[in-house]
Amino acid sequence: MAHSQSAEPTRRDFLYVATAAVGSLGAAATLIPLIDQMNPSADVLALASIEIDLAPIQPGQSVVFTWRSHPLFVRRRTPEEITAAKAVKVEDLLDPVARNGSLPDNAPATDENRTKPREGAAKPEWLVTVGVCTHLGCTPEASTERSRQGDYGGWLCHCHGSQYDVAGRVRVGPAPRNLDVPIFTYLSDTRIRVG
Amino acid sequence: MRSPSYVPKYGISRWLDSRLPFLRFTQEHVASYPTPRNLNIWYTFGAILSFCLIVQIVTGIVLAMHYTPDSRLAFDSVEHIMRDVNAGWLLRYLHSNGASMFFLAVYIHMFRGLYYGSHKAPREMIWILGVVLYVLMMATAFLGYTLPWGQMSFWGATVITNFFSAFDSLIPGLGTAIVTWLWGGFGVDNATLHRFFSLHYLLPFVIAGVVVLHIWALHVPGNNNPLGIDVKGPQDTVSFHPYYTVKDLFFLSCFVILYAYLVFFNPNLLGHPINYAPANPIQTPEDIVPEWYFLPFYAILRSIPNKLIGVLALFASLITLLFVSWLDTSRVRSARFRPVYKQFFWILVVDVIILGYVGSQPVDASLFNTPIPLVWLGRIGTLYYFLHFWVITPLVGLIETPKPLPDSIAKSVLATPAE
């Protein structure tokens, strides 16, 4: 016992520490597959894109599609709604960033940037966003002429009261971010591909 | 406090006693376990909670024999249980209402602990294990509510799992990574349902294990009692059996009458009709309301307009409970002798009920017919909840003059003290 009480580490101390270190590394490594199995599997990761025919959508209408198991909003905006959306100053927004997959991360949340497709010019009549409230994931309800939802003419989330304007930008919390704009392309004037 | 020791009477019990002293353990910790002689009705909820856990495990195991945790089949398999399985409706209603009865009992049990100071030294560990049990119960109930795969199941699961996405505002991407990992996809889907079923089956057995620790920790210092004073000798106690087995059974019977009323006469009283509509990932119901036992916490979440802070406040309201043993600075345990604390205790009870009411109402509701938005009531209630534990409880303990404590349990219980 005299050996183990001396200040100088012995061969045995070294073996204990080395064994414990290798053993715990091995134990930690076995956790990797156990944890990783919960991440999305290959079939879930296989991405999908959809094509949408815009022709039947009337001005003032907001239609919900399904894309990557989430709701997708396609809204045909009226001239008044476009004017109202363009009049908003970016400095007044809760989230001043465009959140458009086709644009850099720091692009300002102007109305043009919110409607921008991957290629070509934005068509202000059409707004495409992911229909998932950025607070806790509910589907917000669109405001129409017949039933107003919230004070900004866009969407109201009934779960916790977040409000979005006609460009899908958050105006009243608790949602922290604007609705996401997915990457989309105009295939013709009345047809888009999302994803 | 020593229990009368166990003397095996027969050859077979002597044989067993020297190999596995099971009967000795039962004798010392159940049959002749010395228990304060003044325990009242509020002390029967420990036994009632054990009953609830057993009912949930037994009905749950048989329900799992008929349920299918696949997003295409789950809803129909629950309807199959309701319509085709022999007594399936009874088992499912026992299980779903059993969860509500379980929470009713645990809330009474917790408030009893706060009232009589059962969380204070030397019983801190019992209280902490109790908080752990409560959080495990909440997790189990949430996972179980997802399984029928109705509209409220689906959207409840979406909202609760999205709590973790709030961490995106600390480290961008972290919250999304956690939520994607929890879901096993880009939204609540088949993979989510499978893992929720697996964990819903696991957690009750974890709860059972922690219950053993909870009772172990209880049997080290022994029971607290409504006077909050220590047991001073055998004259202050009676044996657990038959005195408290009979008392527990009597109040358990009363409790079961209420349970039976819910199951047989009003089985959907505490549920939501919208959960009888199959889950639809592109349509959120008008109002997402959690089960009644989560409402006060839901009100705390909704009262804060910032996502991260709202979620942190919700977690903090639970974590606060872990510190109650030390936040209470008074050396007197029972609120019977604490005139000031007693008032604040009842204000806390009312506060939690108000928070529950706020949580049950739509997010843009106002107070009755006044123009006052209900969310402000929720904010005051949330603020008061934290004030109670972190400011009022420590201060009251320092400034309050408690009433004189009785000499002993026996003297206060008996007109002529037993000698």
Interface residues (C-beta under 8 A of the other chain):
Chain A: I35 M38 N39 P40 S41 V44 V64 T66 R68 S69 H70 P71 G131 H135 L136 G137 C138 T139 P140 E141 C157 H158 C159 H160 G161 V172 G173 P174 A175 P176
Chain B: W155 T158 V159 T161 N162 F163 S165 D168 S169 T180 W181 L182 W183 G184 G185 F186 G187 D189 A191 R195 P281 I282 Q283 T284 E286 D287 I288 L301 R302 I304 P305 N306 K307 L308 G310 P362 V363 D364 V375
